Amino acid sequence: MLKIAMVGCGAIGVAALELLANRPDISVVTVLVPAPHLDDARQRIRPWAPHATVHGSLDAAHTRPDLLVECAGHGAIIEHVLPALRAGIPCIVASVGALAAPGLVEELEQAARTGATRVHLLSGAIGAIDALAAARHGGLDEVVYTGRKPPLAWSGTPADAQFDLKSLSDGATVIFEGTARQAAATYPKNANVAATLALAGLGLDNTRVRLLADPGVQDNVHHVHARGAFGEFELTMRGKPLAANPKTSSLTVYSLVRAICNAVEPVVI
């Protein structure tokens, strides 16, 4: 039985709990949330993980997990993932965009080495990560990520101050162009895909990112173009949003569940 500690029980965490509820070989034993949200979290997880205990930190839990799963946002990496790694607990990280912060990738790596364990960064809402990571070993020349969303999907981001999102109706408008690291700093809530591609490929400072407000699309559209010694590929994905949180791709949940299940499956692809 794989014992899991889950950090966060928002839309992603609860959706994952629902999909894992009938697995006899996986048990979510602990859920970690900020202290003010303990009672609310107990209510949210009860239908899918009725025996799990809810705490503010892993130190307060009575059971050492076999795996810690982060799906709580960027701050959870420093608060929960780094200590777990140092204690030798393997981790899965969903908030990959946080790793654009200077020094955090290196800190994560050092924590894993200290604990003689490993951290798995989710592919999340994007595909072709296996091809990109493999191509890196042969030599990559260019990786460009273009993200398109309907104009109003950029509400609450810096694009709000630069553009009249409600009036954008004549073709796609570029709202950002720069490196993956710059994209993560400017659009932190939209940084996971760009950061994941960067960490798999050319790095945060050499991966180009373009973000567009496009009235011609209704879904989140991800496009990746990579070329190098291996050849060249292009990938376009149209992600359906998670019903409980339209800002999150449903594929992020499925990616998380797949990573957890891979920890117990006898054959993994």
Disulfide bonds with the S-S distance in Angstrom:
none
